[in-house]
Amino acid sequence: MASVLCVGLTTVDVSQRVTEFPLPGEKVQSLGVHLAPGGPAANAARAVAALGHRAVLVTALDGELGGFARDRLHPVEVHSVGAGGPALSMVAVRERDGERTVISRNAVEFEVAGSNITNPVDPALVEAADVVLVDGHLGPLALAAAREARRAGVPVVLDAGSWKPVLDDLLPLVDVAACSAAFELSESEVHARGVPLVIRTHGPHPVTWSRGGVTGAQPVPVVEVRDTNGAGDVWHGALAVAVARGAAVDDAVRWANEVAAVRVRHTAWDWVEELGRWRDSG
């Protein structure tokens, strides 16, 4: 069993399935509504746990919404640093193709509070992990975790969805940067910041990677897509497990692609349970 420490953002997602996205000024009737924890770090941790591994989440959870999220994150081991949160996200998912649109404050309101945390990550949590996954949200939290991981010799995986100011300091501490297609830096620029392995997702197109002048690509499985929300987060959780288990890059990416394909085949209502069933069937 691998142990993955996920550090970063938790949200509470209000997901509504719609026939079509509303036009400006239009009201639409949803086909269903679901309330659950979300956010890059929390979704990754839920995926790690569903895959049968130890998932530890260090995040910001306060108040009534924080209690709601904590209760529904089980069996993830949750450690809250306070500092506000979780953020609230409104998600609309289109029934016919699983495409989604999201409105959220993310971690904007918590960054200042997070900077005042004097001991945001227990070093014992890092030392007990096989890999640390950071999403760059709650910047001081991510940076503290990565520095502890470097001292402990634990590999650091970065979920690089978009540029964040903390990345100037964080990237030199990262072993694997898993970038979205929209991430602002090129692969060569990320390597120049000190990252040995750079992986980039491209939606439904093959995932590419580069390390030490060697490149590769792995196709994404073709499946019936029902819900794309959080698919990248789940992919990062699976990649972190593969890194923890010492998988070769091609094998790690291939497996993460397969796990993400399970996510998009299911909805916010059932993806965690279905991922567990998929694990057991393998």
C-alpha positions in Angstrom: 0.0 0.0 0.0 1.4 3.4 -1.0 1.0 6.4 1.3 0.2 9.7 -0.5 0.2 13.1 1.2 -2.0 15.5 -0.7 -1.5 19.2 0.2 -3.8 22.0 -1.0 -7.3 23.1 -1.8 -10.6 21.6 -0.7 -13.8 23.0 -2.0 -17.5 22.1 -1.5 -18.9 21.5 -5.0 -22.6 22.0 -5.8 -22.9 20.0 -9.0 -26.0 20.2 -11.2 -26.6 18.2 -14.4 -28.2 20.2 -17.2 -29.4 19.4 -20.7 -27.7 22.5 -22.0 -25.8 25.3 -20.3 -28.0 28.3 -19.7 -27.8 31.4 -22.0 -27.4 34.8 -20.4 -30.5 35.7 -18.4 -32.0 32.2 -18.9 -33.2 29.9 -16.1 -33.0 26.2 -16.6 -34.2 23.1 -14.7 -31.5 20.8 -13.6 -31.7 17.1 -14.0 -30.2 16.5 -10.6 -28.0 18.1 -7.9 -25.2 16.7 -5.8 -23.2 18.2 -2.9 -19.7 16.8 -2.2 -16.1 17.8 -1.4 -14.1 18.8 -4.4 -10.9 20.7 -5.2 -7.6 19.4 -6.6 -6.0 18.1 -3.4 -9.2 16.7 -2.0 -10.3 15.0 -5.2 -6.8 13.5 -5.6 -7.0 12.2 -2.0 -10.4 10.7 -2.6 -9.0 8.9 -5.7 -6.0 7.6 -3.8 -8.2 6.1 -1.1 -10.7 4.6 -3.6 -7.7 2.9 -5.2 -6.9 1.2 -1.9 -4.0 3.3 -0.7 -3.4 5.6 2.3 -4.5 9.1 1.6 -3.6 12.0 3.9 -4.9 15.4 3.2 -3.5 18.7 4.6 -5.9 21.5 3.7 -7.9 24.4 5.1 -11.2 23.5 6.6 -13.2 25.8 9.0 -16.8 26.3 10.0 -19.9 24.5 8.9 -18.8 23.8 5.3 -15.5 22.5 6.7 -17.3 20.0 8.9 -19.4 18.9 6.0 -16.4 18.3 3.8 -14.5 16.5 6.5 -17.3 14.1 7.2 -17.6 13.2 3.5 -13.9 12.8 2.9 -13.7 9.6 4.9 -11.6 7.3 4.7 -9.1 10.1 3.8 -7.1 11.1 6.9 -7.7 14.9 7.1 -5.5 17.4 8.8 -6.8 21.0 8.8 -4.6 24.1 9.2 -7.6 26.3 9.6 -7.0 29.5 7.6 -10.6 29.5 6.3 -12.1 27.3 3.8 -13.4 25.3 2.1 -14.3 27.4 -0.9 -17.7 26.9 -2.5 -17.8 25.9 -6.2 -20.9 25.9 -8.4 -20.5 23.2 -11.2 -22.8 22.7 -14.2 -22.3 19.4 -16.1 -23.9 19.0 -19.5 -25.7 15.7 -19.8 -24.9 14.8 -23.4 -21.1 15.0 -23.3 -20.1 15.5 -19.6 -18.6 19.0 -20.3 -18.6 21.2 -17.3 -18.4 24.8 -16.3 -17.3 26.0 -12.9 -17.6 29.2 -10.9 -15.5 29.3 -7.7 -13.4 31.6 -5.6 -10.8 28.8 -5.2 -8.3 29.7 -2.5 -8.3 33.5 -3.1 -9.7 34.3 0.3 -7.4 32.0 2.2 -4.0 32.8 0.8 -3.4 35.7 3.2 -4.6 33.8 6.2 -2.5 30.8 5.1 0.6 33.0 5.1 0.2 33.5 8.8 0.4 29.8 9.7 3.6 29.2 11.6 3.7 25.4 11.4 1.4 24.4 8.5 2.7 20.8 7.9 3.6 18.2 10.5 7.0 16.9 9.4 5.9 13.4 10.6 3.2 13.4 8.0 5.8 14.0 5.3 8.2 11.5 6.6 5.5 8.8 6.6 4.6 9.5 3.0 5.9 7.8 -0.1 5.1 10.8 -2.2 3.8 14.4 -1.6 1.3 15.8 -4.1 0.9 19.6 -4.0 -1.6 21.7 -6.1 0.0 25.1 -5.5 -3.1 26.5 -3.8 -2.6 27.8 -0.3 1.0 28.7 -1.4 2.7 28.7 2.1 1.2 25.3 2.8 2.5 23.8 -0.5 6.0 25.4 0.0 6.3 24.1 3.5 5.3 20.6 2.5 7.8 20.6 -0.4 10.6 21.8 1.7 9.9 19.1 4.3 9.8 16.5 1.5 13.1 17.6 0.1 14.7 17.3 3.6 13.1 13.8 4.0 14.0 12.5 0.5 10.3 12.1 -0.4 9.4 12.8 -4.1 7.2 15.8 -4.8 4.5 15.8 -7.5 3.0 19.1 -8.6 -0.5 19.4 -10.1 0.3 22.4 -12.3 -3.0 23.6 -13.6 -2.2 27.3 -13.8 0.6 29.6 -12.8 0.6 30.7 -9.2 3.1 33.1 -7.5 4.4 30.4 -5.2 5.7 28.4 -8.2 8.8 30.6 -8.4 9.9 29.0 -5.1 8.1 25.7 -5.4 9.3 24.5 -8.8 12.9 23.9 -7.8 11.6 21.5 -5.1 9.5 19.5 -7.5 10.4 16.1 -8.9 7.5 15.6 -11.2 5.5 18.5 -12.7 2.2 17.3 -14.2 1.0 20.3 -16.3 -2.3 20.9 -17.9 -2.5 22.0 -21.5 -3.2 25.5 -20.4 -0.2 25.8 -18.0 1.7 28.9 -19.0 5.3 27.6 -19.1 6.6 25.3 -21.8 8.2 21.9 -20.9 11.7 23.4 -21.5 10.9 26.3 -19.2 9.7 24.0 -16.5 12.9 21.8 -16.8 14.9 25.0 -16.6 13.3 25.7 -13.2 14.9 22.5 -11.9 12.1 19.9 -12.5 13.5 16.6 -13.8 10.3 15.1 -15.2 7.6 17.1 -16.9 4.3 15.6 -18.0 1.5 17.4 -19.8 -2.1 16.4 -20.3 -4.0 17.5 -23.4 -7.6 16.7 -22.7 -8.7 13.7 -24.8 -5.3 13.7 -26.7 -2.2 11.7 -25.7 -0.4 12.7 -22.5 3.2 13.7 -23.3 6.3 13.6 -21.0 10.0 14.5 -21.1 13.0 13.8 -18.9 16.7 14.1 -19.6 16.1 14.6 -23.3 13.9 11.6 -23.6 10.3 12.1 -24.5 7.2 9.9 -24.7 3.4 9.9 -25.1 0.5 7.7 -23.9 -2.9 7.7 -25.5 -6.0 8.5 -23.5 -8.7 5.7 -23.5 -11.7 6.4 -25.6 -14.8 6.1 -23.4 -18.3 7.5 -23.1 -17.9 10.7 -21.1 -20.5 11.5 -18.5 -18.8 14.0 -16.3 -15.4 15.7 -16.7 -15.4 17.6 -13.4 -12.4 16.7 -11.3 -11.0 14.2 -13.9 -7.6 16.0 -13.8 -7.5 15.8 -10.0 -8.2 12.1 -10.1 -5.5 11.7 -12.7 -3.0 13.4 -10.5 -4.0 11.2 -7.5 -3.4 8.1 -9.6 -0.1 9.5 -10.9 1.1 10.1 -7.4 0.3 6.5 -6.4 2.3 5.3 -9.4 5.2 7.5 -8.5 5.1 6.2 -4.9 5.2 2.6 -6.3 8.3 3.4 -8.4 6.5 2.8 -11.8 8.3 3.7 -15.0 7.0 6.9 -16.6 5.1 5.3 -19.5 3.5 2.8 -17.1 2.6 5.6 -14.6 1.0 7.7 -17.2 -0.9 4.8 -18.8 -2.3 3.8 -15.4 -3.3 7.4 -14.5 -5.0 7.7 -17.9 -7.0 4.5 -17.2 -8.0 5.8 -13.7 -9.2 9.1 -15.1 -11.2 7.3 -17.8 -13.1 5.6 -14.9 -13.8 9.0 -13.4 -15.3 10.5 -16.6 -17.5 7.5 -17.3 -19.3 8.2 -14.0 -20.9 11.2 -12.3 -20.4 13.2 -9.1 -22.9 10.8 -7.5 -21.0 7.6 -8.0 -17.4 8.0 -9.2 -15.7 7.2 -5.9 -17.6 3.9 -5.4 -17.1 3.0 -9.1 -13.4 3.6 -8.9 -13.3 1.2 -5.9 -15.2 -1.4 -7.9 -12.8 -0.9 -10.9 -9.9 -1.5 -8.5 -11.4 -4.7 -7.2 -12.2 -6.0 -10.7 -8.5 -5.6 -11.7 
